[in-house]
Amino acid sequence: SLLQEILLKFSFYSFYQSLVMAECLKKPGSRKLFCWNCPTYGWSEEEGGDGSSLSACSQCRLALYCSRECQKEHWEKVHKKHCKYLAGKKINPISKHSGANCPKCKIEEEVTSEAIIQVDNPVYPCHIEYSYKGANKEIMQEVINDKYGDKRQVPIFVSVGEITGKFISKQDKTLSILQQIFLKISAVHPEPFKTNSLSGQILSCLTHLRGIVWSQSLTSNSEEEIDSNAEIVIFHLGKNLLNGLLASVVKYHPTMIRFEEQDGVYKWWSTFIFFLNLFFQANYFNRVLYGLQFLDSETLEKSEGQLELNDFVLNNNFLMTWERLLAAVTDKMIPFEDLLRIYCEGQLNRKCDHCSTKIKVVTFTPGFLATDMIGEGADFSLTMGIASV
């Protein structure tokens, strides 16, 4: 279609842009020093390198800027949220996690630990101590080179949504829900996890992915920018991180899907796959829309293409659907059928998009799990192990 031709036309620009941004946004300890304001706008300052031309924030001595203007703008839009943590002047609540200050722990206490591990109980157990203890907590911290070349361990610097109620972006909340669902699964069906290290690998991958999202908040101005920039980094980690995550999920799938009959209305494993697929769909969505803003006027002047493109963008309800799904499962799960109903915009009884036969939606195919499996070393066969749930 003409839409495909339009998308292909700017996809090369988007790919080039992603290479530039990935170099700036990958883990700070392994990158050159750069202005923390410039990447937000896709600017590539020529100076930097050894940091000699950059000025550091006087408080945290970590944030670097190429000009006074960049520093002032970045402070107002981004850095003032993090500086107190980076400078060590304030401790993030997650480092003081306890049942007394954690809303998740309080809910778990009210429900009782015995009830929360029942398959028919929709409440999640608190995952924080499991996700962020030991090595996993180190993943959530950054090693950053300061202006003088010294490596500094950065304490956790974001608002942890499970404790504060304020998630920094939709992907942050999506990964939090995945962490909670997976811990719930290991609690209600402990047998497969007793002698298998795969569960630790899955939880570690989810924690690492969330750390990537968190790290983008250091330079990004909005939650949309956080998710868009995180997508770039995650996309380029496909071979190393995403393949490992999916390989572990695929190995568990045959065993876990057999527990579905015991799970009643919640179908915990299918729900986990559902939100994992949603995470990948959001990455794909961010990648496509990020490129749309770079369409040139000559392309937009093609009336047929413009109409098709406008229809593609303006009539896409994914962001609204994503928001509704996250809001529905913040504190506890809802029945699997209700998840499908939200995803299908309230219409489970509908016509098949391919053959127009009247159907009722009772499951889904997690097709977006393959969208980031691109590049050398990618294993497309991984998703074939989860053809449908």
N, C-alpha and C positions, 0 to 999 in steps of 0.2 A: 504494500500500500504506500501511498504518498507519505503517510505519517512515519512509516518505517524508514523511508528515504531521508526524511527530515531528521529523525532521531539519529540515524547513522551519520548524517552530515556533521552534527555537533558532538557525536560520541568521541571522535578523535581529539577534539579540543578538550573535552572533559577528561579523557584519559591522560593527556599531557598535563592538564591542570592538576589532576590527582597525583601524578608523579612529583610535581613541585611541592604540593601541599604535604604529601606523605613524608618528604624529606624534612620539612619543617616541624611536622606534628608527631613524628615517631618519638619513642621514649627519650626524654631530655638528656639522660646520661650518655647517649651515643650520638648526639647530633651536634652540629656546630652552633655557636651562640648566635642568636638572632633577636631582633626586636619583637617583643611579645604582642605588639599591636598590629604590625604589618600583616601577618598571616590571616587575621580576621577578614581582611579585605582582599586577600589574594595578591597582596603586593610582595614583590621580591626585592628587598633592598640589596644593593650591590655590596655595601660595607657589612662588616660583622666578622665572620671567620673566627679570629682569636679573641674577639670581644673588645679590642682596644679602642674602637670607635663608639662603643655603646656605653650608656650611662645606666647605673643600677639604681633601683628603688632604695632610698635611704633607710627604710625600715627593715625590710626583709633581706635586702642585698641580693635578691635572686632575680626578680623581674628586670628585664633589660630593655632599653629603648634607644632608638636611633635619633630621637629629637624630643625636645620639651613638649611639643604639640602631641606627639604620640603618647608620651607618658601621661599627660593630662587627660587625654581622651580615654585611654585605657583604664586609668584610675576610676573615672566616673562610671564607665560602663562595665568594668570587669574586676579590676585588681583590688578594689576596696573590700570586696567580699572575701578575699582569700589572704590578704596581707597579714592580718593578725595571727592566722594559723601558721603561715610560712615563716613569720618572724618569731614564732614561739611565744607570743604574748597571750594567746588564748588556746585552750585545749579543746579539740573537737569532741563532742559528746560520745562518739563511738569508742574513744580510747578509755572512757570511764563507764563502759557498758555494765549494767547490773539490772537485776529484776526491779529495783526501785525506780529507775529512770527510763526503763524501756517499755513503751506501750505494748509491744508484742509479747513481752514476758508477762505483763499484767493480764492481758487477755488469756494467755496460756494458763496462768494461775487460776483465773476465774473459771475456766472450762475444766480444769484439772488435767494433769499430765496423762492420766489413764484414759480419759475420754478423748483427748486430742489425737491419740494414735489409732482411733477407730475409723474405718473407711467411710462411714456414713456421717462423720463429723467434718463440716466444711472449714474449720479453723486450722490455720497453719501453725506449726511450732515455730518459735523464734530461731532463726538461722544464723544470727550474727556471730555467736561464739564458734559455730562450726565453719562458717565461711571465712572468718578473718582471724583465726588463731594461727600461730606458727607461720609457716611459709606463705600461706594465703594472705595474711595481713601484710607481709612484705610486698606482695604484688600491688597492693593498693597505695604504696608509698613510691615516691620518685627519687632518683638520684640525679641532682641537677648540678651542672658546673656553674659556679658563680663567675663574676666578672674577672676574678683573679685566678681562675683555673682550678680552684678547690672544689672537690665533690662534696655535696651536702645532702644528707638524707632529709627529705621533706616529709613532715607529718601529714596525716590525712587532713585534707583542707576543704572538703565539701560538706554541704548539708546532707546528712545521712537520713534519707526519707523515712526509714523504718522508725527512727527515733524522733525526728523533728516534724514528720508529716510533709516535708517539702522536698520532693525529688527534683533534681536539676534538669531532667529532660524526660521525654517519653521512653527513650531507650533505657535510661537509668531505671525507671520504674518497671519496665518490661523484664529486665535482667533480675531485678529484685524479686519479682513474682516467680520467675523461673527458679531462683535459688530456694524460695520458700516451698514451691511445689515439689522440687526434687527432694528436699529434706522431709517433706510430708510423705512422699512415696517410700523413702528408706525407713520411715517410722512405722507405716502401716503394713509394709511388706518387707520385713528385715531379712528374710531368708536369703534372697539372691545377693545381698550385700555383705554377708558375714565373711565370706572368703574371697571376695572379688575386689580388686583395687580399682576397677573401672569407676566405681561411684566417686572415689576421691578425684579421679581424673576429670570427670564431668563437672564436679563442684569447683575444682581448681580452674577449669576453662571458663566457667561462668563468672567466677571472681575476677579472672584476668580480663575478660571482656568488659566487665563493669569498670575495672580500673582504667581501661582505655577511654571509656566514656567520661569518667571523672577527670582524667588528665586534660581533656580538651576544654574543660571549664576554665583553665588557667589563661587561655587566650581568646576564647569565644565569647561573643556578646549576648547571645540568646540561646534558648534551648534548641531552636532549630539549627543554629550554627554548631552547637555542641554535637548534635546527632549527625549532622552532615559531615563535620570534620572527623568524627569517630568512625563513620562509615568508610572514609578514605583509608584510614589506618587499618581497620578490620579487613577491608578488601585486599590489602597488600599482605595480610598475614594468613591468607587462605591456606597455603600449603602447610604452614607450621602449626597453626592454632585451630582453625575451623575443621580441617580434615581430621585432626585428633579428636575433637569434640564429637563430630558425627560418627567416626569409627566406634567410639565408645558407646554412643547411643544405639547404633545399629546392632552391636553385640548384645546389648541388653534387651532389645526390642522383642525377639521371639519369646523370651521368658516373661517379660513384664506384661505383654499383651494378653497372656493367659490369665492374669489376675483380674481382667476387666469385668468378668461376670461377678466377682466378689465385691467390686467397687460400687455397685448400685448406680445411682444417677450421676456420680461425679467422674468416674472413669479417669482416675488420676494420671495414668501413663499417657493416655490419649490427650489429656489436657496439657501435659508437659510438652508433647510433640506439637500441639496446637500453638502454644505460645512461643516455642522455639521457631516454628515456621513463621509466626507473626514477627518475630525479631528479624529474620532474614527478609521478609517481605518489606519491612520498614527500611532496611538497608537499601534494597532495590529501589524503593520509592524515593528515598533521599538522593540516590545516585541519578535517577532519571530527571527529577525536578531540578536538581542542582545544575544540570546541563542546559535545561530549557532557557534559563536566563541569558545564555550566551548566543541565542539565535540572532543572526544579523537581520537588518531591515530588509535586505533583498529576499531572504527566505520568507519573512512574514508577509511580504507583498503578494505572494502567491495565494490568491484568495481561497482556493480549494484546500491547500495545505493549512492555511491559517484556521479555517473553520474546523478542520479535522483535529488540528492541534488544540484549539480552544476547547473542543468537545472532550478531548482526551484529558486535559488538565482540569477544566472547570467542573466537569461532571464526575470526577473521581472523588468518591466519598471516603477514601481510605483513612485520612487523618481523623475524621469525625468518628468513624467506626472504631479505629484504634483507641481513641480517647474513651469511648463508651466501654470498650472491653476492659481497659485498665481500671476505670472507675468502678466497674461491677465486681472486681475481684481484689480490691485493695486490701481488705482485712480478712476476707474468707472467700472460699470458692463458691461458685454457683453451679447448678447442674450442667452437664456437658451439652445437653440439648439447648439450654438457654444461651450458652456461648455461641453455638451455631446460629441461633436465632438472631443474636446481635450482629454477627458477622454477615448474615444474609439480609440484614436490614429489616428484620421482623417477618420475613417471608420464607418459611421452610417449605411450604407447599407452593411450587412454582413450575415453570416450564424449563426443560433442559435447554441450555444455551446452544447446544449442538443440533439436537433433533426435534426440539419443541414438544417432546413427550411430557405429560404431567408427572411430576415426581415429588417426593418428600425428601428433603435433605436430612440424612441421618449420620453422615460422616464426612470426611474431607480428605483430599490428597495433599500432602505437604510439599507441593511443588517448588516452593521458594527456598527449600533447604539447599538446592543446587545452584542458586544464583551467584554465590560467591566462590564456587568451586572452579575458578578460572586460572589458567596460567600453568607454568611448568610444575609438574608434580601433583596437580589436582587429580582427585580420584572421583570421577562422576558416578562410579558404581556404588558408592557409599549410600546414596539416597535410594537406590533400588531396593535396599533392604527394608525400607519403610515406604513401600509403594502407596499404601493407604492405611488408615486406622479406622 
